[in-house]
């Protein structure tokens, strides 16, 4: 199901990413700069760019490596960070966000990227692209810096919905496995279910139920289930995929981000304390930059919406050109691998009775 | 209700802390070293120490400043980290943990400290000390390093229970306010309710209800309600007290701890990369130590159980002597301030109809 050789012809086909130029904190110039960064590195990429044509045409014209590779689609309205998802679902038509998703819906683009309002983007994505057959609750998955050999874990859901029942958590596990396999080249990802302790009797009822469901599924699908994991394992090395509901996941990643930023500012303060510490800081600059690169959120910018008919990548609202380019790269890579189709196949196969998938000769007891 | 002048006589009265010598990862020698540290700094402190008399007598005898200040109570059984709370509730009698709480129950000690199993300690505390009148769900509160002037926020619940309804969250807010006032000398603490966004329409139903309840209470009690806060605000400066359920709170603090430890190890790696970076590290040592001290979890070691008839401080299982001493200091300070009585008064006053508490001349509308 996974790991089929991709023919060289398929690899050579240009891939088109539909990009929302509006709605980010830094404005369309930064988005266009991100496009230019990606275009420079990747000859195989094309763009459909959505927003005010008047604004975008001169921005694109200035970038030589975007010539003949960007189609601009005029969209006059913008979804702001303050707009409620329910409002956007009623009045979203005509916004750059809608137009961005529409190009994926119509098969004109292979994936979408937006820096806009997460709630609105999820609501419009569900409306326009619809949920994948067999998926009850889509999820947002992110990469999180970790002690794993690959340097990152996949975590989901980090905020598509505030709740998830046991069945949803099983689907998150399956989607997370597929995402980890396709984005990080892991043949046998390890899945952990987030809880307040690792003992099986701990936590909420739906978690105990999900423990059973995921454990059973691991026997027939190609992943390892490491059982319950704790918050400290999110940046740890016991699992590659961390499964949780969108409320807990959202609080966890924001706590992690807040903690990292507290340490960053304390580190800065510590180095500005005295003349000697300033000298040390200059000497330590390379080391600090190395650290900074390792935990730079821009390098892993992009939450992926899983469980929809099409790939949507949510870039951080405050992303700079490097961040936008990283989100585009992620959308490109997933499109190149036919990730959306692979994911649909995996979700569908889990719905079939296990005996249809594989007839196991050995006992399944215990 | 708060801030009454404490008479000098009351201040001079020796305060006795009941300490569980067993159950920590590092064993009783470290606990006794923690006692010695506290005794050295604080002439007003006395101890009742619980555990194997055979083990403890020589450990205490070696410390000169513990002479005549420690009463050892022989308790042969130990609650281990693996014991389930339900088992401990049935068979806990005779353990050092039980004996530690018993001294508080009987009024022989002014507060209890244990490095043992959190779930078991909470279960035994509820059994022995009972819930405070008017409290439905006790909570565990901790200090969390933050950008606030006082350097820390209070966060609760971080794991007493996996759930909390709107009424529980209101009680957590009141208990957190009282704790922040007594432990950090804040006259008017700012309370934030943890959610996935700051807009009032966001989040789970019980959070919206709690928002209304806490908001109303803030009008008559001496605290500010800043509304919903996000994970990034836990180490931030918008609130002094972060209120959440025990599941979310537990995941959040462990994620924060994990992130800090990932950065610590990456920082170490970055500085060991080359000869130059090693030289820089030597020069930067003072700055790094300053940072390390600022975010040192040992300095704020101690989760406090709120909502029980008596003060119980849970020290980190892996605490060293400095950590144990910090937990003892916290228990001492709370006892000295009569915190448990103040907290009971606050919870009780919130139960009364507001007009009994204060007749407000101005309109309460909006």
Interface residues (C-beta under 8 A of the other chain):
Chain A: X84 X119 X145 X146 X147 X159 X162 X163 X194 X196 X197 X199 X201 X203 X204 X230 X231 X232 X233 X234 X235 X236 X244 X246 X247 X248 X250 X251 X252 X253 X254 X255 X256 X257 X258 X259 X260 X261 X262 X263 X265 X266 X267 X269 X270 X271 X273 X274 X276 X277 X279 X280 X281 X283 X284 X285 X286 X287 X288 X290 X291 X294 X295
Chain B: X84 X119 X145 X146 X147 X159 X162 X163 X194 X196 X197 X199 X201 X203 X204 X230 X231 X232 X233 X234 X235 X236 X244 X246 X247 X248 X250 X251 X252 X253 X254 X255 X256 X257 X258 X259 X260 X261 X262 X263 X265 X266 X267 X269 X270 X271 X273 X274 X276 X277 X279 X280 X281 X283 X284 X285 X286 X287 X288 X290 X291 X294 X295
